[in-house]
Amino acid sequence: MISLYRKILRLHRRVLPNDMKELGDSYVRSEFKQHKKAKVGEVKVFARQWKEYLYTIEVQAASGSFGRNLREEESQHLNHEQKDNLR
């Protein structure tokens, strides 16, 4: 897990703009800290999702554009304040 954590932070340092890097690093630290004592099954899911994130950021960095549009099912779960923040 520590190697995945380090890979993510190195990727952030290499490809993200400073404001995104700070936010991303903070979020990664928090998530990994919260999952230190997770059960094996949870750790597998956690690691898989972060590996997908790593791949996604690498692809987006290569394209020169970060982020994606929300799918309709994802946007249905947002409250009004969250929707306003996305505008």
Sequence and secondary structure as in RCSB ss.txt:
>XXXX:A:sequence
MISLYRKILRLHRRVLPNDMKELGDSYVRSEFKQHKKAKVGEVKVFARQWKEYLYTIEVQAASGSFGRNLREEES
QHLNHEQKDNLR
>XXXX:A:secstr
 HHHHHHHHHHHHHHS HHHHHHHHHHHHHHHHHTTT  HHHHHHHHHHHHHHHHHHHHHHHHT       HHHH
TT  HHHHHHH 
